Amino acid sequence: MMSMLAPPSGLDERADIRRIVVGVVDSRAGRRALRVAFDAARRNHAELVVITSFGSSARGRNATRTTFTEALREQGAVMSQELGVDRWNVTIYSDAVRGEPVEVLVACAIGADLLIVGASRRWLRTDDTVASRCRRAATCGVLLA
């Protein structure tokens, strides 16, 4: 049986994916989302937009990113660790945006073909996670990685 968190097998065969947005935080799910998004961008010759939100009222990990500089530093560290220096000719844009993670990701994904969000297994038990809320609100396809 295929895991509900696995990317669909047809993802790399879709020629109409040109812009992928991924939400990245320093977590297991965030790192997985970045790897899946990078691989999809490479296979589809799509541009990759890496977004980290900061300054939200969120608790936990999100509460530690209170400034633009902190958010970019975290994002850069995750990208370096997960992607290394050889980026396989994938065009990558990155930004840190102030706001609640769901609102930021959904807004940044307007006009994109795909939004990829890291999802822990917890999303299977609750409907109030960033991943599940993005899935409901986004105007493009959403992949929970």
Residue, then its C-alpha position, 0 to 999 in steps of 0.5 A: m500500500m502506498s503511503m499517503l505522504a508519498p508523492p504521486s508516481g505521476l508527478d515526474e511525468r506531468a509536463d505542465i509543471r513549471r513553477i513549484v512553491v515549497g514551504v521550508v522550516d527546519s523540521r523533518a517534514g520541512r526537509r522532506a518537502l524541500r527534497v521532494a520539491f527539488d526533485a520535482a523541479r529538476r524532473n520537470h525543468a520547473e523553477l523552484v520557489v522556497i518560502t519560509s514564513f516568520g514573525s507569526s503568532a505560532r508556537g513551537r519552531n515557528a515562534t523562533r523565527t521572529t525576523f527576516t534575517e533569522a528566517l533566511r539563516e534557517q532557510g539557508a542552512v536547511m537548503s545547504q544541508e539538504l541540497g548541497v552545492d550541486r543544484w542540478n541546474v534548477t532555478i531556485y528563488s528563495d524568500a522569507v515572508r512575514g506572516e502566518p505560515v498558511e496565509v504566506l504559503v497560499a499567497c506565494a503559491i498564486g500562479a504556481d502549478l504546485l505547492i509542496v508542504g511538509a506534513s507529519r503523520r499528525w496531519l492524518r489525525t487532525d484537520d488543523t495543521v499547516a499542511s491540511r489548511c494549505r491543502r484546503a486553501a490553495t488555488c493550485g495543486v498541493l502535495l503533502a510530502 
